[in-house]
Amino acid sequence: MLTRRFAPIVRRGFSTTIRRNGGHGKPTAQDMLPFDPFQNRYKLLIKMSIYIGTAFSLPFFAVYFQLRKKYGEETQ
């Protein structure tokens, strides 16, 4: 009984989502980003390098400061 009652609603919901997509194919990664990555490639390269480089270098700085704390100022 419930399936008969909600079946038209479910079908109507799916048909409207198909119509709204427009049929232009799957969206690309560029369409899903909140900014245009190809507007200025070099600016994006510098920002991503700083972001990834900072995350990569954090463990090395942590080890350096821990060794410096343990052995004093001898590690320069």
DARA-V237169 format. One record per residue. N is the residue number from 1. NEAR is the number of other ideal C-beta (glycine too) atoms within 8 Angstrom. Layout:
<<N;NEAR> <N;NEAR>>
//
This chain:
<<1;4> <2;5> <3;6> <4;6> <5;6> <6;8> <7;8> <8;6> <9;7> <10;8> <11;8> <12;8> <13;8> <14;8> <15;8> <16;8> <17;8> <18;7> <19;6> <20;6> <21;7> <22;4> <23;4> <24;4> <25;4> <26;3> <27;5> <28;6> <29;5> <30;8> <31;6> <32;6> <33;8> <34;2> <35;5> <36;6> <37;8> <38;5> <39;5> <40;5> <41;7> <42;6> <43;7> <44;9> <45;8> <46;8> <47;8> <48;8> <49;8> <50;8> <51;8> <52;8> <53;8> <54;8> <55;7> <56;7> <57;8> <58;8> <59;7> <60;7> <61;8> <62;8> <63;8> <64;9> <65;8> <66;8> <67;9> <68;10> <69;6> <70;6> <71;7> <72;5> <73;5> <74;5> <75;7> <76;3>>
//
